[in-house]
Amino acid sequence: MGVLKRRAFSIWTPFRRSCTAVFTTKPQSTVSSLRALCSVTESQKKEAFRQAVLNTLERRLFYIPSYKIYGGIAGLYDYGPPGCAVKANVLAFWRQHFVLEENMLEVDCPCVTPEIVLKASGHVDKFTDLMVKDEKSGTCYRADQLLKDYCKDKLEKDLNLSAEKAANLRHVLAVLDDLSAEELAAKIKEYGITAPDTRNNLSDPYPFNLMFQTSIGPSGSSPGYMRPETAQGIFVNFKELYYYNGNKLPFAAAQIGQAFRNEISPRQGLLRVREFTLAEIEHFLDPEDKSHPKFSEILNLEVLMFPREDQMSGRSARIITVGEAVSQGIVNNESLGYFIGRVYLFLTHLGIDKDRVRFRQHLVNEMAHYAADCWDAEIECSYGWIECVGIADRSAYDVRAHADKSGVPLVAYEKYPEPREVEKLVIAPSKKELGLAFKGNQKMVVEALEAMGEKEAMELKAALQAEGEAKFHVCTLDKEVIIKKDMVSISKEKKKEHQRLFTPSVIEPSFGIGRIIYCLYEHSFYTRASKDGDEQLNVFRFSPLVAPIKCTVFPLVQNQQYEEVAKKIAKSLTTVGISYKIDITGTSIGKRYARTDELGVPFAITVDSTSSVTLRERDSKQQIRVNVDEVASVVKELTDGVSKWAVIMLRYPTHSSRPSVTGDFLSYFISVKLVKLLLVEYSTLVAIPQLNDLGMTTATEDRDDVR
Amino acid sequence: MGVLKRRAFSIWTPFRRSCTAVFTTKPQSTVSSLRALCSVTESQKKEAFRQAVLNTLERRLFYIPSYKIYGGIAGLYDYGPPGCAVKANVLAFWRQHFVLEENMLEVDCPCVTPEIVLKASGHVDKFTDLMVKDEKSGTCYRADQLLKDYCKDKLEKDLNLSAEKAANLRHVLAVLDDLSAEELAAKIKEYGITAPDTRNNLSDPYPFNLMFQTSIGPSGSSPGYMRPETAQGIFVNFKELYYYNGNKLPFAAAQIGQAFRNEISPRQGLLRVREFTLAEIEHFLDPEDKSHPKFSEILNLEVLMFPREDQMSGRSARIITVGEAVSQGIVNNESLGYFIGRVYLFLTHLGIDKDRVRFRQHLVNEMAHYAADCWDAEIECSYGWIECVGIADRSAYDVRAHADKSGVPLVAYEKYPEPREVEKLVIAPSKKELGLAFKGNQKMVVEALEAMGEKEAMELKAALQAEGEAKFHVCTLDKEVIIKKDMVSISKEKKKEHQRLFTPSVIEPSFGIGRIIYCLYEHSFYTRASKDGDEQLNVFRFSPLVAPIKCTVFPLVQNQQYEEVAKKIAKSLTTVGISYKIDITGTSIGKRYARTDELGVPFAITVDSTSSVTLRERDSKQQIRVNVDEVASVVKELTDGVSKWAVIMLRYPTHSSRPSVTGDFLSYFISVKLVKLLLVEYSTLVAIPQLNDLGMTTATEDRDDVR
């Protein structure tokens, strides 16, 4: 991902952008409603919700501030056991949804990157933030953050603010992302902004490169960086991957891995971090053909889109099908549209609320000059709309940058079915004659002649034919020379071409895995009253796909028989590949349910007899009775998505009360029929005698009472 | 993983060790057979085999030298698509085998690590290699490598070497790992070793820290490093993880992630790299109880073991059960033995040849002083026996080091069922009297008194009672002082204790994933003659578990009907989660098989009719006919390990010739019976009419002919 502007970098600077996007992207509507947005009740509510989520996440070790016993390091977090499992599940689904389904070429490149690679991509020169330093203490701050804080604070708290001053501050917020170092310096001076902690004076803003620098090898002469994104590892391998793909376009390569950005002063907890997992796709395609073979599959998908024009004119995001967006020219091309659709399906399938994900098009001034079109998948959470996936048509910029820097041609070709006849200009300087005439300057003249464009060459040819000689400007000598007829032959020849060579374009969907996971936490979190109503209990409504643990196993009471059954079930869960947690503490069953709800475990097995057990679903709290030998495969069916809970409910008797023989017999009969239909062509009534095996004679209390 | 010696670090320095292990660990037998080992034919054979493997791996993009278009960087490699898939499969199985089956707590910590953490672990001070510099060019070399090269070269090539000189050189090789900087310097001087490329003089050896250094945050005042191992992230979280586990021991935490070592001059290709994936387990347990609840499961496992004593006395490694190894005291404890067994099962299940994996115990001088016992799982490949997994009982060293450095207590406790009465020594110095007597030295005297052991304290008490005063040595003052009776009270008191506090011990299995994968490549590689015998074809015999792609789909000839069937099958493979590669080129089917064999694809589906297809197994080259609608689920059955190929063979007609009705009917009948037995209790003959559906009427040529 090359750049000319800082903002053209992928999704980790954009968080700044999306924070300010409230101001930049909806200038009319938003600026006027700034105070409303910041109204105490609304932001307090969001803050309280976020705190509830964060408390649960930290208490249950979804994450841990890294090196906590040493006081922690800003912007570095560990995933604890459930967080780690959620992340592994999200990545596994990403692989299934993108790599496997699209037959992508996955690669795995190192984080340590030599300087030349990031010089070519533009990161060494341009991947910077503007920084100011406390002149006495040396503490560093991001210049735009200080200015933003000042403006927001004034607007919120200064009741005597004149209308003119307020408008001025709002304008600054709106253009914050576009301010140069000089403009930032001027504003900081104008407002008298000082260091927040000490009130000392600040230095002028200067660029700070956000890459972690290091040195490769012992000599100290090979500077390197920890990669700020994974994309470069794919670009430099284009030639190999193209060959691996049978020299065919389009194809996509993908990479999941760590990326590093040495943020000046990380804020916003889990959203702006110094090390994070990226999952990036580079879809290489012919710049003259950006259609997508599978576009029809997402054509009718309705997604919330926020095109550039709507942002500029103060309209809201609107629902539109991907097909319409492409055919109306809102989205630049089919392949870009295809990935917008696939990203939407990925996010919503994970559990992101479909009404709180939108695709926002970059404004013209947000995009790099070479980009054809860029869209961000933004997810709404308590911090606002957060960019979680960037989807950019980056044209041929990145591949060409590496070809130029390395001198290795990185091109694709299209073989013509029939050779095509083309007219080619042939310029043949006579080195002998030119040598005699220009001596040491011969080489420069030859190069200048060979570099002529078609028009210039044909004019020279005409002049030479008419006059026998002509004036010719040699730019490397910075003077005109006289070229004679015998010094160069210029002609047009017809040639047969068998193929077209070109630098491929790239469409790049780039996923910030940590941000997606954080938003997923917020979208999955809810509270509900405990049975006695005196407490709010936390629940994560993770789908089985995402849930860190699929199932818990509890013996109802501490007794050896039940514990053995629990262990037997645990073993069969392991065999079918279901992650579980066994809890043999004597804690009340209600408390144990509350604990697992807080981890988002979708199913709980309570061992309350030696022949059958209670299976409980987290959100509905419904409970059914299943045979000990069967329960692992039932949980497997549910977590694999083969059957929904509603279907399983039909198949087994409910637990809540002693079953009425008729009712349960009926549902049992229906379920048996369903099963049999799946297995054999005809069903019989032979199942009836097995009814006794179900052991529907155990405890009847509702187990959701907490303390 | 703390250290006092460089060698006490985990598995990435040990490669050096295992390279020299040939010399250090079997002093008698090996040194005398050194020339034999290095004989041209043997090493040439190994070299040729390695080259064949490496050529195939690089040509088929299992790996790519990183940043190849820029000339590459020593010690950095990319995994290309098949390599990346193999790695993902190995890691998925690792998670299943260790994390899931053992209910481990997996965490995911950043690579960027602040200095204090690695100061505590010992890496900042001790994680070094001795380096020499070319005095003119500045090129750096590892001192021990140069010395080793010199000795080996002399022994191999100098035919006039005296017996005495040869013995001297062999001795140097044997003790290479133990040489200090001064000893290395002396040897380099003695032998007149110069820089290999320039013959310039070399500097004296000096330590070079192998960690990639960087700086966290913009101020430059927070040094950090890229972690050299993942273990520290677990240790610093002990308190949180112990709590998460319900304050119960034993439990294990695990982490998979990148680690970084800035090697001075990496050699040996994929085995010694500057960035690599580690998978580490820290099993926390009570130092007073190192039994393992699941030890009985691996008790009778026979593994090749190479205990310390056998190495020292020149014996060979021998097969022994893990149970015997523990009961005979060869392996220190049950938990260590349990992990040896589990590691063995992991490696052999992946496809590592069971006869070429051994567990080598560390010699006493290889272990850190605090370690209770260490074993390396070494795998034999063309480079010799390579350490791929280290399994160490590291006692309480690491946890204690972080507790000391951070000041946060990192302890576990054992609650007694009944409170226990214990006699406790109570030393109460009188600060007032001591202050009057010792003024500014008071603090040192107080501390020295409090630090007394029981014996010393009781002796002092007796002396004070008898004489009224006594001499007392204060080590921090380095002198004796006179202590009077009123300056300290010493007594023994009976106290009730409800629990025992202790620092947990740690058993650490640490897996070098890249090394395991490389050895797996070598163990899986073989060649076989092409059908016409004029070429050797490469095959990787990967198990379905490991294979990068499970299945290929080929239309036999280029035709739209077959291509559509191929796409239909591809779609159903995706649905059941099987990775496949579709090849619709017009290449001969034999060539296409050869291509997929080289990628280690276990199964190939050739579309040669619209109703049924040919399914071919890679190693046996056997082919059967399966219905189009059925083939994805058959491949799924095979790759999930639910059925073996031999069983599937019974169920379907073979492809090689038109089936004789009787033979195939028989095998079909048997297979139907098997299936039915799985599904329902009784089988019928209703299947006969379906025989026609199998479409066994297509092409009969053998498809393994290559060109």
Interface residues (C-beta under 8 A of the other chain):
Chain A: R60 L61 I64 S66 Y67 K68 I69 Y70 I73 A74 L76 Y77 D78 Y79 G80 P81 G83 C84 A85 K87 A88 R95 Q96 L100 E101 N103 L105 E106 V107 D108 C109 P110 C111 V112 T113 P114 I116 V117 M131 G138 T139 C140 F208 F212 Q213 T214 S215 I216 G217 P218 S219 S221 S222 G224 M226 G233 V236 N237 K239 E240 L241 Y244 G246 Q258 F260 N262 E263 I264 S265 R274 E275 H402 K405 S406 V408 L410 T574 G577 S579 K581 I582 T585 L679 V680
Chain B: R60 L61 I64 S66 Y67 K68 I69 Y70 I73 A74 L76 Y77 D78 Y79 G80 P81 G83 C84 A85 K87 A88 R95 Q96 L100 E101 N103 L105 E106 V107 D108 C109 P110 C111 V112 T113 P114 I116 V117 M131 G138 T139 C140 F208 F212 Q213 T214 S215 I216 G217 P218 S219 S221 S222 G224 M226 G233 V236 N237 K239 E240 L241 Y244 G246 A253 Q258 F260 N262 E263 I264 S265 R274 E275 H402 K405 S406 V408 L410 T574 G577 S579 K581 I582 T585 L679 V680
